[in-house]
Amino acid sequence: MTYVVPYSGISNRLGDDEIKAVGEALRQDTLAMGPQGKEFERLLAERLGSPHAQATSSCTTALFLAAQVLELQPGDEVITTPQTFWVTTWPLQARGCVIKFADIDPDTLNIDPTSIEPLVTEKTKSIWVVHFGGQAVDMDPVMEIAERHGLTVVEDCAHAAGATYKGRALGTIGDIGCFSFHSLKNMTTGEGGAFVTRNDRYAEMARALGTIHNYGEMLERDDQRIGPHAQPAYYKDAHVLRSYTHDYAGGRYLVGNNFRMSELSAALGIVQLGKLDRLNERRREIAHRLDDGLSGVRGVDVQHEKPYAHHVYHLYTCFYDPEVVGAPKDDFIRHLQEKEGIEIVIRYFPIHLLPEFRALGHRYGECPVAEKTYFEHQIQLPIYDHLTDAQVEHMIAAVRRGVAELGGGR
Ligand SMILES: Cc1ncc(COP(=O)(O)O)c(C=O)c1O
């Protein structure tokens, strides 16, 4: 079907400046581990006001690094939100952690801080929040709970590049922030992400573990030889040089991975980062126009920007009321898709109800707010930087027509 307002698979519209930057990077001696990556990291750290930012191949790999540097162990409990893309929890599952789902705030769809504390036990180690759709989680109460119980906090900022909480960049409030620069995100490097932290030790660990090194506490060896062989002067590789001079204390070390971003992605990221405010401003303009057009439609509520948040509208969420309209949400979505040509992608199916979590005993009824909101109310309309005014007006008119046709708003 050709949509009037398509949604899935739509990236930022790139310009000549992105094409030029990537073209120049293609002429470099190296396409990996070169100047673009270093510059992108420097600019990103500066932009976020963070001492450390490490470019990664995706947000998923940044999240895997987060779980690894926090040294989460099998059986450790981690509290997170059910209203996210499932990959938020994958590094936790991979490490054998026990995942506890807090419920959400039905307006922001973010984790509800009041539902976190009842889940804390002596096994809880960390809280993983997701700034849903580009609007900040209410971080102060989350950080207070974390401090009270000695927990770390990871911010999944996949939707939230450029968003703030009380003026502070998201990703810099908890212990670690993980960003996505996937093609669909507010700024893109094609595929890509970043691991951000204020903690020097986490930064040092992530730098090693994400770039094909391993990590462990080292002790200097008495004998600086391997058998009869002394260290040759021509070796450059620190890892090999250390083999002559050091041992891992207790033999214990963490195994690294290759989560690096390529030079081409970083070159694209440098240009996109320079446009981030403009790209976000365009999303905010569209969101405010939709808010204005939809407020006053009985049976549809708009989402509110919290006073503490600068919302960057990676997603535009609104709420349908089946009781007011007199028809279930699915009928309304069918109207928007089939009659109005608006491609609807609802994010996200509450992840505690995915088969892998049901197999662990999670069940319907565990997070009633997330469930009711998802099954009955939440809708996302398409949003991206190059939506036209005509498409935006079409969505407003289509929502009004849909509600009227389904019987509504009476
Ligand atoms: C909340 C959330 N976390 C993590 C990710 C993973 O991002 P990436 O595709 O960069 O691995 C996504 C992707 O959409 C996401 O929405």
PDBQT file of the ligand as one rigid body, heavy atoms in Angstrom, charges set to zero:
ROOT
HETATM    1  C1  LIG A 501      14.462   2.166  23.543  1.00  0.00    +0.000 C 
HETATM    2  C2  LIG A 501      15.466   1.585  22.615  1.00  0.00    +0.000 A 
HETATM    3  N1  LIG A 501      16.627   1.095  23.112  1.00  0.00    +0.000 NA
HETATM    4  C3  LIG A 501      17.573   0.570  22.307  1.00  0.00    +0.000 A 
HETATM    5  C4  LIG A 501      17.400   0.513  20.955  1.00  0.00    +0.000 A 
HETATM    6  C5  LIG A 501      18.457  -0.117  20.111  1.00  0.00    +0.000 C 
HETATM    7  O1  LIG A 501      19.077   0.804  19.289  1.00  0.00    +0.000 OA
HETATM    8  P1  LIG A 501      20.068   0.312  18.127  1.00  0.00    +0.000 P 
HETATM    9  O2  LIG A 501      19.196   0.006  16.943  1.00  0.00    +0.000 OA
HETATM   10  O3  LIG A 501      20.948   1.492  17.885  1.00  0.00    +0.000 OA
HETATM   11  O4  LIG A 501      20.801  -0.858  18.624  1.00  0.00    +0.000 OA
HETATM   12  C6  LIG A 501      16.237   1.022  20.384  1.00  0.00    +0.000 A 
HETATM   13  C7  LIG A 501      16.039   0.983  18.927  1.00  0.00    +0.000 C 
HETATM   14  O5  LIG A 501      15.075   1.442  18.397  1.00  0.00    +0.000 OA
HETATM   15  C8  LIG A 501      15.245   1.564  21.227  1.00  0.00    +0.000 A 
HETATM   16  O6  LIG A 501      14.099   2.055  20.729  1.00  0.00    +0.000 OA
ENDROOT
TORSDOF 0
